[in-house]
Amino acid sequence: MRALRKAGAKVKSKGHVPVRMCASCRRRRPKRELLRVVRTAAGWELDPSGKRPGRGAYVCPDNPACWQEKKLRRWAGAGAPALAAALTAYLGGENGEGTHLSAGQRTGNGKQGAIRAPGYDGGGV
C-alpha cells in the first residue's frame, strides 16, 4: 500500500458509514436504514429527518416485529402503546413498505442491511 502511494496512485476509501442498533431487535444496521424516535416532554415522537434534539432511539422501518408494543415497552415504557400506533400509521400497516421512506430506509426485507448480510458494505465502527 505504501509503495502505491509513493508511486502517485490514488487510493479511494469508501469512508465511514455510521452504524446504529435497533432498540427493539438489537440488530446493527447503517444509520440511514433506521428510523429515529425522539423522547420529548410530550412523549416519544417520530423523527424522520434524524436531526431533532433529545434522547433518541432507532427502529427498523421495514420490520413490523420491531413496532410491536411488547418490544417497544422494553425501552419506551408507558409510551409504548402510543408509539406502536404512531409507527404503524406512519410506516403503513403490516409490511412496512411505506412509500414516503427514502431509498436507504426502504430495504424490502428485514435481513438486508444487517451485518454480514447482502447489501452491507462492511463499513464499521
C-alpha positions in Angstrom: 0.0 0.0 0.0 2.8 2.4 0.9 4.5 1.7 -2.4 1.3 2.6 -4.3 1.1 6.0 -2.6 4.7 6.9 -3.3 4.2 6.0 -7.0 1.4 8.6 -7.2 -1.6 6.2 -7.4 -4.6 7.5 -5.5 -6.3 5.1 -3.1 -10.0 5.7 -2.7 -11.6 4.8 0.6 -15.4 4.2 1.0 -15.5 6.4 4.0 -17.1 6.0 7.3 -20.6 4.5 7.5 -22.3 5.3 10.8 -23.9 2.2 12.3 -26.7 2.2 14.9 -28.7 -0.5 16.7 -32.4 -1.0 16.6 -33.7 -0.6 20.1 -36.3 -3.4 19.6 -34.5 -6.2 17.8 -30.9 -5.2 18.7 -29.7 -5.6 15.1 -27.0 -3.3 13.9 -27.6 -1.5 10.6 -26.3 1.6 8.8 -27.9 4.7 10.3 -29.7 5.7 7.1 -31.7 2.5 7.1 -33.2 3.1 10.5 -36.0 5.4 11.7 -35.2 7.6 14.6 -37.6 8.1 17.5 -37.0 11.0 19.9 -38.0 11.4 23.6 -39.7 14.8 24.2 -41.7 16.3 27.1 -44.9 15.1 25.3 -43.5 11.6 25.0 -41.9 9.6 22.1 -42.2 11.2 18.7 -41.0 10.1 15.2 -38.0 11.9 13.7 -37.7 11.0 10.0 -35.1 13.7 9.5 -32.9 12.3 12.3 -31.9 15.8 13.4 -34.3 16.7 16.3 -32.7 17.4 19.7 -33.4 15.0 22.5 -32.8 11.4 23.6 -33.1 9.3 20.5 -33.5 5.6 19.7 -33.6 3.8 16.3 -36.2 1.3 15.0 -36.1 -0.9 11.9 -38.7 0.7 9.5 -39.1 -2.5 7.4 -39.6 -5.0 10.2 -43.1 -4.9 11.7 -42.0 -7.1 14.6 -39.9 -4.1 15.8 -43.1 -1.9 16.1 -45.0 -4.3 18.4 -46.0 -2.8 21.7 -44.3 -5.7 23.6 -40.9 -5.0 22.1 -41.3 -1.2 22.3 -42.1 -1.5 26.0 -38.6 -2.6 26.8 -37.2 0.9 26.2 -40.2 3.2 25.7 -42.0 2.2 28.9 -45.5 3.6 29.3 -45.3 5.4 25.9 -45.1 2.1 24.0 -48.8 1.8 23.0 -48.9 5.3 21.5 -45.5 4.8 19.9 -46.6 1.5 18.4 -49.7 3.2 16.9 -47.7 6.1 15.5 -45.1 3.7 13.9 -47.9 1.6 12.3 -49.7 4.6 11.0 -46.5 6.3 9.7 -44.9 3.2 8.2 -48.0 1.9 6.5 -49.5 -1.2 8.1 -48.2 -4.7 8.3 -45.4 -4.9 5.7 -43.6 -1.7 6.3 -43.3 -0.8 2.6 -44.1 2.9 3.2 -43.8 4.9 0.0 -42.6 8.0 1.9 -39.4 6.4 3.1 -36.1 7.2 1.5 -34.3 4.5 -0.7 -32.0 3.7 2.2 -34.8 3.1 4.6 -36.9 1.1 2.1 -34.8 -2.1 2.0 -37.6 -4.6 1.4 -36.8 -7.4 3.8 -35.7 -7.4 7.4 -32.4 -9.1 6.7 -30.9 -6.8 4.1 -28.6 -4.2 5.7 -27.8 -6.3 8.7 -24.2 -7.1 9.4 -22.9 -10.0 7.3 -25.9 -9.8 5.1 -26.1 -8.9 1.4 -26.2 -5.2 0.9 -24.0 -4.3 3.9 -20.8 -2.6 2.7 -18.6 -3.5 5.6 -18.1 0.0 6.9 -17.7 -0.4 10.6 -17.3 1.1 14.0 
